[in-house]
Amino acid sequence: MCLATVYLSSDEETPVLNEVAFMEIDKDRLNLHTLFGEHKTFTGTLKEIDFEGSKILIDGAEQK
């Protein structure tokens, strides 16, 4: 199983969400769900997904 860590492009050193198992893109909203049932929604643009590094980078993000 491959889980991801989410970072904002404004601070690529500090994760904002760990163990992300599911991501849904709905227009300008990114709905993220962790393996343990935590849910966060961000507005912004999906900038990068690194499958090998298990990293998701969101640009111009704001948590909703």
CHARMM internal coordinates of N, CA and C (Angstrom, degrees):
IC EDIT
DIST 1 N 1 CA 1.4497
DIST 1 CA 1 C 1.5271
ANGL 1 N 1 CA 1 C 107.91
DIST 1 C 2 N 1.3149
ANGL 1 CA 1 C 2 N 115.80
DIHE 1 N 1 CA 1 C 2 N 138.59
DIST 2 N 2 CA 1.4562
ANGL 1 C 2 N 2 CA 120.75
DIHE 1 CA 1 C 2 N 2 CA -178.00
DIST 2 CA 2 C 1.5260
ANGL 2 N 2 CA 2 C 108.97
DIHE 1 C 2 N 2 CA 2 C -118.77
DIST 2 C 3 N 1.3220
ANGL 2 CA 2 C 3 N 116.22
DIHE 2 N 2 CA 2 C 3 N 113.43
DIST 3 N 3 CA 1.4588
ANGL 2 C 3 N 3 CA 121.63
DIHE 2 CA 2 C 3 N 3 CA 178.77
DIST 3 CA 3 C 1.5197
ANGL 3 N 3 CA 3 C 108.69
DIHE 2 C 3 N 3 CA 3 C -107.81
DIST 3 C 4 N 1.3276
ANGL 3 CA 3 C 4 N 115.81
DIHE 3 N 3 CA 3 C 4 N 155.00
DIST 4 N 4 CA 1.4637
ANGL 3 C 4 N 4 CA 119.73
DIHE 3 CA 3 C 4 N 4 CA -174.72
DIST 4 CA 4 C 1.5206
ANGL 4 N 4 CA 4 C 111.84
DIHE 3 C 4 N 4 CA 4 C -116.60
DIST 4 C 5 N 1.3173
ANGL 4 CA 4 C 5 N 114.78
DIHE 4 N 4 CA 4 C 5 N 160.59
DIST 5 N 5 CA 1.4511
ANGL 4 C 5 N 5 CA 123.87
DIHE 4 CA 4 C 5 N 5 CA 172.50
DIST 5 CA 5 C 1.5171
ANGL 5 N 5 CA 5 C 107.63
DIHE 4 C 5 N 5 CA 5 C -114.11
DIST 5 C 6 N 1.3278
ANGL 5 CA 5 C 6 N 116.82
DIHE 5 N 5 CA 5 C 6 N 136.34
DIST 6 N 6 CA 1.4591
ANGL 5 C 6 N 6 CA 121.98
DIHE 5 CA 5 C 6 N 6 CA -176.83
DIST 6 CA 6 C 1.5264
ANGL 6 N 6 CA 6 C 109.94
DIHE 5 C 6 N 6 CA 6 C -103.36
DIST 6 C 7 N 1.3375
ANGL 6 CA 6 C 7 N 114.58
DIHE 6 N 6 CA 6 C 7 N 135.11
DIST 7 N 7 CA 1.4623
ANGL 6 C 7 N 7 CA 122.45
DIHE 6 CA 6 C 7 N 7 CA 177.32
DIST 7 CA 7 C 1.5222
ANGL 7 N 7 CA 7 C 108.16
DIHE 6 C 7 N 7 CA 7 C -129.10
DIST 7 C 8 N 1.3260
ANGL 7 CA 7 C 8 N 115.84
DIHE 7 N 7 CA 7 C 8 N 154.16
DIST 8 N 8 CA 1.4564
ANGL 7 C 8 N 8 CA 121.52
DIHE 7 CA 7 C 8 N 8 CA 172.60
DIST 8 CA 8 C 1.5129
ANGL 8 N 8 CA 8 C 107.69
DIHE 7 C 8 N 8 CA 8 C -96.06
DIST 8 C 9 N 1.3265
ANGL 8 CA 8 C 9 N 117.28
DIHE 8 N 8 CA 8 C 9 N 143.39
DIST 9 N 9 CA 1.4648
ANGL 8 C 9 N 9 CA 120.76
DIHE 8 CA 8 C 9 N 9 CA -177.40
DIST 9 CA 9 C 1.5251
ANGL 9 N 9 CA 9 C 111.62
DIHE 8 C 9 N 9 CA 9 C -63.96
DIST 9 C 10 N 1.3202
ANGL 9 CA 9 C 10 N 117.67
DIHE 9 N 9 CA 9 C 10 N -21.84
DIST 10 N 10 CA 1.4650
ANGL 9 C 10 N 10 CA 120.82
DIHE 9 CA 9 C 10 N 10 CA 178.82
DIST 10 CA 10 C 1.5355
ANGL 10 N 10 CA 10 C 112.10
DIHE 9 C 10 N 10 CA 10 C -74.54
DIST 10 C 11 N 1.3500
ANGL 10 CA 10 C 11 N 117.14
DIHE 10 N 10 CA 10 C 11 N -17.92
DIST 11 N 11 CA 1.4638
ANGL 10 C 11 N 11 CA 121.78
DIHE 10 CA 10 C 11 N 11 CA 179.00
DIST 11 CA 11 C 1.5261
ANGL 11 N 11 CA 11 C 108.55
DIHE 10 C 11 N 11 CA 11 C -152.46
DIST 11 C 12 N 1.3139
ANGL 11 CA 11 C 12 N 116.17
DIHE 11 N 11 CA 11 C 12 N 83.50
DIST 12 N 12 CA 1.4613
ANGL 11 C 12 N 12 CA 120.99
DIHE 11 CA 11 C 12 N 12 CA -175.48
DIST 12 CA 12 C 1.5196
ANGL 12 N 12 CA 12 C 113.66
DIHE 11 C 12 N 12 CA 12 C -75.62
DIST 12 C 13 N 1.3212
ANGL 12 CA 12 C 13 N 117.79
DIHE 12 N 12 CA 12 C 13 N -0.35
DIST 13 N 13 CA 1.4631
ANGL 12 C 13 N 13 CA 121.73
DIHE 12 CA 12 C 13 N 13 CA -179.51
DIST 13 CA 13 C 1.5269
ANGL 13 N 13 CA 13 C 112.73
DIHE 12 C 13 N 13 CA 13 C -93.59
DIST 13 C 14 N 1.3365
ANGL 13 CA 13 C 14 N 117.17
DIHE 13 N 13 CA 13 C 14 N -24.01
DIST 14 N 14 CA 1.4586
ANGL 13 C 14 N 14 CA 121.47
DIHE 13 CA 13 C 14 N 14 CA -174.09
DIST 14 CA 14 C 1.5277
ANGL 14 N 14 CA 14 C 110.72
DIHE 13 C 14 N 14 CA 14 C -109.97
DIST 14 C 15 N 1.3211
ANGL 14 CA 14 C 15 N 117.96
DIHE 14 N 14 CA 14 C 15 N 114.71
DIST 15 N 15 CA 1.4663
ANGL 14 C 15 N 15 CA 119.82
DIHE 14 CA 14 C 15 N 15 CA 178.67
DIST 15 CA 15 C 1.5264
ANGL 15 N 15 CA 15 C 111.30
DIHE 14 C 15 N 15 CA 15 C -69.19
DIST 15 C 16 N 1.3301
ANGL 15 CA 15 C 16 N 116.32
DIHE 15 N 15 CA 15 C 16 N 143.36
DIST 16 N 16 CA 1.4678
ANGL 15 C 16 N 16 CA 120.91
DIHE 15 CA 15 C 16 N 16 CA 176.61
DIST 16 CA 16 C 1.5235
ANGL 16 N 16 CA 16 C 111.55
DIHE 15 C 16 N 16 CA 16 C -103.02
DIST 16 C 17 N 1.3299
ANGL 16 CA 16 C 17 N 116.57
DIHE 16 N 16 CA 16 C 17 N -16.78
DIST 17 N 17 CA 1.4621
ANGL 16 C 17 N 17 CA 120.60
DIHE 16 CA 16 C 17 N 17 CA 177.92
DIST 17 CA 17 C 1.5245
ANGL 17 N 17 CA 17 C 108.72
DIHE 16 C 17 N 17 CA 17 C -160.57
DIST 17 C 18 N 1.3265
ANGL 17 CA 17 C 18 N 115.63
DIHE 17 N 17 CA 17 C 18 N 132.21
DIST 18 N 18 CA 1.4662
ANGL 17 C 18 N 18 CA 122.04
DIHE 17 CA 17 C 18 N 18 CA -179.65
DIST 18 CA 18 C 1.5245
ANGL 18 N 18 CA 18 C 110.91
DIHE 17 C 18 N 18 CA 18 C -111.36
DIST 18 C 19 N 1.3122
ANGL 18 CA 18 C 19 N 116.02
DIHE 18 N 18 CA 18 C 19 N 162.62
DIST 19 N 19 CA 1.4686
ANGL 18 C 19 N 19 CA 123.29
DIHE 18 CA 18 C 19 N 19 CA 174.84
DIST 19 CA 19 C 1.5314
ANGL 19 N 19 CA 19 C 112.74
DIHE 18 C 19 N 19 CA 19 C 58.98
DIST 19 C 20 N 1.3444
ANGL 19 CA 19 C 20 N 117.12
DIHE 19 N 19 CA 19 C 20 N 38.05
DIST 20 N 20 CA 1.4641
ANGL 19 C 20 N 20 CA 121.02
DIHE 19 CA 19 C 20 N 20 CA -179.73
DIST 20 CA 20 C 1.5274
ANGL 20 N 20 CA 20 C 109.34
DIHE 19 C 20 N 20 CA 20 C -73.61
DIST 20 C 21 N 1.3279
ANGL 20 CA 20 C 21 N 114.93
DIHE 20 N 20 CA 20 C 21 N 125.06
DIST 21 N 21 CA 1.4521
ANGL 20 C 21 N 21 CA 121.50
DIHE 20 CA 20 C 21 N 21 CA -177.82
DIST 21 CA 21 C 1.5328
ANGL 21 N 21 CA 21 C 112.49
DIHE 20 C 21 N 21 CA 21 C -108.47
DIST 21 C 22 N 1.3463
ANGL 21 CA 21 C 22 N 116.65
DIHE 21 N 21 CA 21 C 22 N -20.15
DIST 22 N 22 CA 1.4596
ANGL 21 C 22 N 22 CA 120.30
DIHE 21 CA 21 C 22 N 22 CA -175.09
DIST 22 CA 22 C 1.5208
ANGL 22 N 22 CA 22 C 109.55
DIHE 21 C 22 N 22 CA 22 C -147.88
DIST 22 C 23 N 1.3368
ANGL 22 CA 22 C 23 N 116.03
DIHE 22 N 22 CA 22 C 23 N 137.57
DIST 23 N 23 CA 1.4596
ANGL 22 C 23 N 23 CA 121.17
DIHE 22 CA 22 C 23 N 23 CA 176.14
DIST 23 CA 23 C 1.5219
ANGL 23 N 23 CA 23 C 108.10
DIHE 22 C 23 N 23 CA 23 C -134.49
DIST 23 C 24 N 1.3276
ANGL 23 CA 23 C 24 N 115.53
DIHE 23 N 23 CA 23 C 24 N 131.42
DIST 24 N 24 CA 1.4566
ANGL 23 C 24 N 24 CA 122.15
DIHE 23 CA 23 C 24 N 24 CA 176.56
DIST 24 CA 24 C 1.5208
ANGL 24 N 24 CA 24 C 107.97
DIHE 23 C 24 N 24 CA 24 C -118.02
DIST 24 C 25 N 1.3243
ANGL 24 CA 24 C 25 N 116.78
DIHE 24 N 24 CA 24 C 25 N 132.03
DIST 25 N 25 CA 1.4611
ANGL 24 C 25 N 25 CA 121.82
DIHE 24 CA 24 C 25 N 25 CA 178.46
DIST 25 CA 25 C 1.5213
ANGL 25 N 25 CA 25 C 107.63
DIHE 24 C 25 N 25 CA 25 C -105.61
DIST 25 C 26 N 1.3250
ANGL 25 CA 25 C 26 N 115.65
DIHE 25 N 25 CA 25 C 26 N 120.90
DIST 26 N 26 CA 1.4567
ANGL 25 C 26 N 26 CA 122.07
DIHE 25 CA 25 C 26 N 26 CA -179.44
DIST 26 CA 26 C 1.5255
ANGL 26 N 26 CA 26 C 107.87
DIHE 25 C 26 N 26 CA 26 C -128.73
DIST 26 C 27 N 1.3409
ANGL 26 CA 26 C 27 N 115.03
DIHE 26 N 26 CA 26 C 27 N 92.99
DIST 27 N 27 CA 1.4694
ANGL 26 C 27 N 27 CA 122.66
DIHE 26 CA 26 C 27 N 27 CA -176.24
DIST 27 CA 27 C 1.5203
ANGL 27 N 27 CA 27 C 109.66
DIHE 26 C 27 N 27 CA 27 C 58.09
DIST 27 C 28 N 1.3391
ANGL 27 CA 27 C 28 N 118.85
DIHE 27 N 27 CA 27 C 28 N -110.94
DIST 28 N 28 CA 1.4654
ANGL 27 C 28 N 28 CA 120.62
DIHE 27 CA 27 C 28 N 28 CA -178.14
DIST 28 CA 28 C 1.5273
ANGL 28 N 28 CA 28 C 111.96
DIHE 27 C 28 N 28 CA 28 C -98.55
DIST 28 C 29 N 1.3144
ANGL 28 CA 28 C 29 N 117.59
DIHE 28 N 28 CA 28 C 29 N 10.59
DIST 29 N 29 CA 1.4719
ANGL 28 C 29 N 29 CA 121.49
DIHE 28 CA 28 C 29 N 29 CA -179.33
DIST 29 CA 29 C 1.5242
ANGL 29 N 29 CA 29 C 110.60
DIHE 28 C 29 N 29 CA 29 C -109.79
DIST 29 C 30 N 1.3205
ANGL 29 CA 29 C 30 N 114.65
DIHE 29 N 29 CA 29 C 30 N 136.66
DIST 30 N 30 CA 1.4553
ANGL 29 C 30 N 30 CA 121.71
DIHE 29 CA 29 C 30 N 30 CA 174.55
DIST 30 CA 30 C 1.5191
ANGL 30 N 30 CA 30 C 107.01
DIHE 29 C 30 N 30 CA 30 C -113.17
DIST 30 C 31 N 1.3189
ANGL 30 CA 30 C 31 N 116.96
DIHE 30 N 30 CA 30 C 31 N 111.99
DIST 31 N 31 CA 1.4568
ANGL 30 C 31 N 31 CA 122.89
DIHE 30 CA 30 C 31 N 31 CA -179.91
DIST 31 CA 31 C 1.5149
ANGL 31 N 31 CA 31 C 108.11
DIHE 30 C 31 N 31 CA 31 C -97.67
DIST 31 C 32 N 1.3301
ANGL 31 CA 31 C 32 N 116.80
DIHE 31 N 31 CA 31 C 32 N 118.04
DIST 32 N 32 CA 1.4514
ANGL 31 C 32 N 32 CA 122.36
DIHE 31 CA 31 C 32 N 32 CA -175.27
DIST 32 CA 32 C 1.5187
ANGL 32 N 32 CA 32 C 110.47
DIHE 31 C 32 N 32 CA 32 C -115.85
DIST 32 C 33 N 1.3273
ANGL 32 CA 32 C 33 N 116.09
DIHE 32 N 32 CA 32 C 33 N 136.70
DIST 33 N 33 CA 1.4591
ANGL 32 C 33 N 33 CA 122.29
DIHE 32 CA 32 C 33 N 33 CA -179.03
DIST 33 CA 33 C 1.5233
ANGL 33 N 33 CA 33 C 108.71
DIHE 32 C 33 N 33 CA 33 C -127.83
DIST 33 C 34 N 1.3224
ANGL 33 CA 33 C 34 N 115.95
DIHE 33 N 33 CA 33 C 34 N 133.88
DIST 34 N 34 CA 1.4572
ANGL 33 C 34 N 34 CA 120.07
DIHE 33 CA 33 C 34 N 34 CA 179.13
DIST 34 CA 34 C 1.5251
ANGL 34 N 34 CA 34 C 110.80
DIHE 33 C 34 N 34 CA 34 C -91.01
DIST 34 C 35 N 1.2878
ANGL 34 CA 34 C 35 N 114.98
DIHE 34 N 34 CA 34 C 35 N 168.66
DIST 35 N 35 CA 1.4531
ANGL 34 C 35 N 35 CA 122.31
DIHE 34 CA 34 C 35 N 35 CA 177.30
DIST 35 CA 35 C 1.5280
ANGL 35 N 35 CA 35 C 111.19
DIHE 34 C 35 N 35 CA 35 C -60.64
DIST 35 C 36 N 1.3289
ANGL 35 CA 35 C 36 N 116.39
DIHE 35 N 35 CA 35 C 36 N -27.62
DIST 36 N 36 CA 1.4623
ANGL 35 C 36 N 36 CA 121.58
DIHE 35 CA 35 C 36 N 36 CA -175.52
DIST 36 CA 36 C 1.5253
ANGL 36 N 36 CA 36 C 113.43
DIHE 35 C 36 N 36 CA 36 C -99.23
DIST 36 C 37 N 1.3400
ANGL 36 CA 36 C 37 N 117.41
DIHE 36 N 36 CA 36 C 37 N 13.08
DIST 37 N 37 CA 1.4579
ANGL 36 C 37 N 37 CA 121.57
DIHE 36 CA 36 C 37 N 37 CA 173.92
DIST 37 CA 37 C 1.5188
ANGL 37 N 37 CA 37 C 115.92
DIHE 36 C 37 N 37 CA 37 C 90.59
DIST 37 C 38 N 1.3200
ANGL 37 CA 37 C 38 N 118.05
DIHE 37 N 37 CA 37 C 38 N 0.77
DIST 38 N 38 CA 1.4644
ANGL 37 C 38 N 38 CA 120.19
DIHE 37 CA 37 C 38 N 38 CA 175.89
DIST 38 CA 38 C 1.5270
ANGL 38 N 38 CA 38 C 108.44
DIHE 37 C 38 N 38 CA 38 C -72.08
DIST 38 C 39 N 1.3254
ANGL 38 CA 38 C 39 N 115.92
DIHE 38 N 38 CA 38 C 39 N 145.44
DIST 39 N 39 CA 1.4612
ANGL 38 C 39 N 39 CA 121.23
DIHE 38 CA 38 C 39 N 39 CA -176.92
DIST 39 CA 39 C 1.5265
ANGL 39 N 39 CA 39 C 108.86
DIHE 38 C 39 N 39 CA 39 C -134.77
DIST 39 C 40 N 1.3243
ANGL 39 CA 39 C 40 N 116.68
DIHE 39 N 39 CA 39 C 40 N 132.45
DIST 40 N 40 CA 1.4727
ANGL 39 C 40 N 40 CA 122.22
DIHE 39 CA 39 C 40 N 40 CA 173.63
DIST 40 CA 40 C 1.5220
ANGL 40 N 40 CA 40 C 108.16
DIHE 39 C 40 N 40 CA 40 C -136.58
DIST 40 C 41 N 1.3274
ANGL 40 CA 40 C 41 N 114.96
DIHE 40 N 40 CA 40 C 41 N 145.29
DIST 41 N 41 CA 1.4570
ANGL 40 C 41 N 41 CA 121.85
DIHE 40 CA 40 C 41 N 41 CA 177.19
DIST 41 CA 41 C 1.5254
ANGL 41 N 41 CA 41 C 108.42
DIHE 40 C 41 N 41 CA 41 C -120.24
DIST 41 C 42 N 1.3137
ANGL 41 CA 41 C 42 N 115.90
DIHE 41 N 41 CA 41 C 42 N 133.63
DIST 42 N 42 CA 1.4569
ANGL 41 C 42 N 42 CA 122.74
DIHE 41 CA 41 C 42 N 42 CA 178.47
DIST 42 CA 42 C 1.5202
ANGL 42 N 42 CA 42 C 108.86
DIHE 41 C 42 N 42 CA 42 C -124.40
DIST 42 C 43 N 1.3319
ANGL 42 CA 42 C 43 N 116.69
DIHE 42 N 42 CA 42 C 43 N 146.56
DIST 43 N 43 CA 1.4554
ANGL 42 C 43 N 43 CA 120.11
DIHE 42 CA 42 C 43 N 43 CA 166.06
DIST 43 CA 43 C 1.5164
ANGL 43 N 43 CA 43 C 105.59
DIHE 42 C 43 N 43 CA 43 C -100.96
DIST 43 C 44 N 1.2887
ANGL 43 CA 43 C 44 N 116.37
DIHE 43 N 43 CA 43 C 44 N 144.99
DIST 44 N 44 CA 1.4531
ANGL 43 C 44 N 44 CA 121.41
DIHE 43 CA 43 C 44 N 44 CA -178.02
DIST 44 CA 44 C 1.5139
ANGL 44 N 44 CA 44 C 109.72
DIHE 43 C 44 N 44 CA 44 C 150.19
DIST 44 C 45 N 1.3100
ANGL 44 CA 44 C 45 N 114.98
DIHE 44 N 44 CA 44 C 45 N -166.79
DIST 45 N 45 CA 1.4568
ANGL 44 C 45 N 45 CA 121.59
DIHE 44 CA 44 C 45 N 45 CA -177.04
DIST 45 CA 45 C 1.5133
ANGL 45 N 45 CA 45 C 109.67
DIHE 44 C 45 N 45 CA 45 C -118.70
DIST 45 C 46 N 1.2966
ANGL 45 CA 45 C 46 N 115.67
DIHE 45 N 45 CA 45 C 46 N 133.14
DIST 46 N 46 CA 1.4498
ANGL 45 C 46 N 46 CA 120.57
DIHE 45 CA 45 C 46 N 46 CA 174.67
DIST 46 CA 46 C 1.5212
ANGL 46 N 46 CA 46 C 107.57
DIHE 45 C 46 N 46 CA 46 C -69.37
DIST 46 C 47 N 1.3256
ANGL 46 CA 46 C 47 N 116.22
DIHE 46 N 46 CA 46 C 47 N 114.36
DIST 47 N 47 CA 1.4609
ANGL 46 C 47 N 47 CA 120.55
DIHE 46 CA 46 C 47 N 47 CA -175.00
DIST 47 CA 47 C 1.5253
ANGL 47 N 47 CA 47 C 111.69
DIHE 46 C 47 N 47 CA 47 C -93.66
DIST 47 C 48 N 1.3295
ANGL 47 CA 47 C 48 N 116.56
DIHE 47 N 47 CA 47 C 48 N -40.55
DIST 48 N 48 CA 1.4655
ANGL 47 C 48 N 48 CA 118.79
DIHE 47 CA 47 C 48 N 48 CA -173.52
DIST 48 CA 48 C 1.5261
ANGL 48 N 48 CA 48 C 110.16
DIHE 47 C 48 N 48 CA 48 C -158.56
DIST 48 C 49 N 1.3304
ANGL 48 CA 48 C 49 N 115.55
DIHE 48 N 48 CA 48 C 49 N 142.19
DIST 49 N 49 CA 1.4562
ANGL 48 C 49 N 49 CA 122.01
DIHE 48 CA 48 C 49 N 49 CA 168.95
DIST 49 CA 49 C 1.5182
ANGL 49 N 49 CA 49 C 106.75
DIHE 48 C 49 N 49 CA 49 C -125.39
DIST 49 C 50 N 1.3112
ANGL 49 CA 49 C 50 N 115.74
DIHE 49 N 49 CA 49 C 50 N 121.01
DIST 50 N 50 CA 1.4569
ANGL 49 C 50 N 50 CA 122.23
DIHE 49 CA 49 C 50 N 50 CA 178.08
DIST 50 CA 50 C 1.5283
ANGL 50 N 50 CA 50 C 106.68
DIHE 49 C 50 N 50 CA 50 C -106.68
DIST 50 C 51 N 1.3277
ANGL 50 CA 50 C 51 N 116.77
DIHE 50 N 50 CA 50 C 51 N 98.46
DIST 51 N 51 CA 1.4571
ANGL 50 C 51 N 51 CA 120.90
DIHE 50 CA 50 C 51 N 51 CA -177.07
DIST 51 CA 51 C 1.5266
ANGL 51 N 51 CA 51 C 111.65
DIHE 50 C 51 N 51 CA 51 C -66.76
DIST 51 C 52 N 1.3019
ANGL 51 CA 51 C 52 N 117.04
DIHE 51 N 51 CA 51 C 52 N -38.49
DIST 52 N 52 CA 1.4588
ANGL 51 C 52 N 52 CA 120.72
DIHE 51 CA 51 C 52 N 52 CA -179.11
DIST 52 CA 52 C 1.5372
ANGL 52 N 52 CA 52 C 110.82
DIHE 51 C 52 N 52 CA 52 C -68.95
DIST 52 C 53 N 1.3174
ANGL 52 CA 52 C 53 N 116.42
DIHE 52 N 52 CA 52 C 53 N -38.44
DIST 53 N 53 CA 1.4632
ANGL 52 C 53 N 53 CA 121.26
DIHE 52 CA 52 C 53 N 53 CA -179.26
DIST 53 CA 53 C 1.5168
ANGL 53 N 53 CA 53 C 113.48
DIHE 52 C 53 N 53 CA 53 C -92.05
DIST 53 C 54 N 1.3330
ANGL 53 CA 53 C 54 N 117.53
DIHE 53 N 53 CA 53 C 54 N -0.85
DIST 54 N 54 CA 1.4766
ANGL 53 C 54 N 54 CA 123.20
DIHE 53 CA 53 C 54 N 54 CA -179.82
DIST 54 CA 54 C 1.5267
ANGL 54 N 54 CA 54 C 111.76
DIHE 53 C 54 N 54 CA 54 C 54.24
DIST 54 C 55 N 1.3422
ANGL 54 CA 54 C 55 N 115.55
DIHE 54 N 54 CA 54 C 55 N 48.80
DIST 55 N 55 CA 1.4578
ANGL 54 C 55 N 55 CA 121.52
DIHE 54 CA 54 C 55 N 55 CA -175.15
DIST 55 CA 55 C 1.5259
ANGL 55 N 55 CA 55 C 110.55
DIHE 54 C 55 N 55 CA 55 C -128.98
DIST 55 C 56 N 1.3436
ANGL 55 CA 55 C 56 N 115.66
DIHE 55 N 55 CA 55 C 56 N 134.45
DIST 56 N 56 CA 1.4620
ANGL 55 C 56 N 56 CA 122.86
DIHE 55 CA 55 C 56 N 56 CA 174.09
DIST 56 CA 56 C 1.5208
ANGL 56 N 56 CA 56 C 106.82
DIHE 55 C 56 N 56 CA 56 C -117.19
DIST 56 C 57 N 1.3225
ANGL 56 CA 56 C 57 N 116.76
DIHE 56 N 56 CA 56 C 57 N 129.76
DIST 57 N 57 CA 1.4580
ANGL 56 C 57 N 57 CA 121.89
DIHE 56 CA 56 C 57 N 57 CA -179.31
DIST 57 CA 57 C 1.5313
ANGL 57 N 57 CA 57 C 108.95
DIHE 56 C 57 N 57 CA 57 C -117.10
DIST 57 C 58 N 1.3346
ANGL 57 CA 57 C 58 N 115.77
DIHE 57 N 57 CA 57 C 58 N 125.95
DIST 58 N 58 CA 1.4669
ANGL 57 C 58 N 58 CA 121.50
DIHE 57 CA 57 C 58 N 58 CA -179.02
DIST 58 CA 58 C 1.5175
ANGL 58 N 58 CA 58 C 108.37
DIHE 57 C 58 N 58 CA 58 C -112.67
DIST 58 C 59 N 1.3347
ANGL 58 CA 58 C 59 N 116.64
DIHE 58 N 58 CA 58 C 59 N 132.00
DIST 59 N 59 CA 1.4609
ANGL 58 C 59 N 59 CA 122.97
DIHE 58 CA 58 C 59 N 59 CA -178.50
DIST 59 CA 59 C 1.5251
ANGL 59 N 59 CA 59 C 110.12
DIHE 58 C 59 N 59 CA 59 C -100.88
DIST 59 C 60 N 1.3209
ANGL 59 CA 59 C 60 N 117.01
DIHE 59 N 59 CA 59 C 60 N 139.57
DIST 60 N 60 CA 1.4640
ANGL 59 C 60 N 60 CA 122.45
DIHE 59 CA 59 C 60 N 60 CA 176.64
DIST 60 CA 60 C 1.5140
ANGL 60 N 60 CA 60 C 112.75
DIHE 59 C 60 N 60 CA 60 C 60.66
DIST 60 C 61 N 1.3229
ANGL 60 CA 60 C 61 N 117.00
DIHE 60 N 60 CA 60 C 61 N 33.98
DIST 61 N 61 CA 1.4546
ANGL 60 C 61 N 61 CA 121.29
DIHE 60 CA 60 C 61 N 61 CA -171.56
DIST 61 CA 61 C 1.5222
ANGL 61 N 61 CA 61 C 113.03
DIHE 60 C 61 N 61 CA 61 C -82.42
DIST 61 C 62 N 1.3189
ANGL 61 CA 61 C 62 N 112.39
DIHE 61 N 61 CA 61 C 62 N 147.89
DIST 62 N 62 CA 1.4440
ANGL 61 C 62 N 62 CA 122.27
DIHE 61 CA 61 C 62 N 62 CA 173.54
DIST 62 CA 62 C 1.5242
ANGL 62 N 62 CA 62 C 106.43
DIHE 61 C 62 N 62 CA 62 C -139.61
DIST 62 C 63 N 1.3250
ANGL 62 CA 62 C 63 N 116.52
DIHE 62 N 62 CA 62 C 63 N 129.35
DIST 63 N 63 CA 1.4632
ANGL 62 C 63 N 63 CA 119.12
DIHE 62 CA 62 C 63 N 63 CA -179.02
DIST 63 CA 63 C 1.5059
ANGL 63 N 63 CA 63 C 109.79
DIHE 62 C 63 N 63 CA 63 C -76.92
DIST 63 C 64 N 1.3226
ANGL 63 CA 63 C 64 N 116.22
DIHE 63 N 63 CA 63 C 64 N 135.61
DIST 64 N 64 CA 1.4769
ANGL 63 C 64 N 64 CA 122.86
DIHE 63 CA 63 C 64 N 64 CA 178.65
DIST 64 CA 64 C 1.5012
ANGL 64 N 64 CA 64 C 110.37
DIHE 63 C 64 N 64 CA 64 C -105.63
END
COOR INIT
IC SEED 1 N 1 CA 1 C
IC BUILD
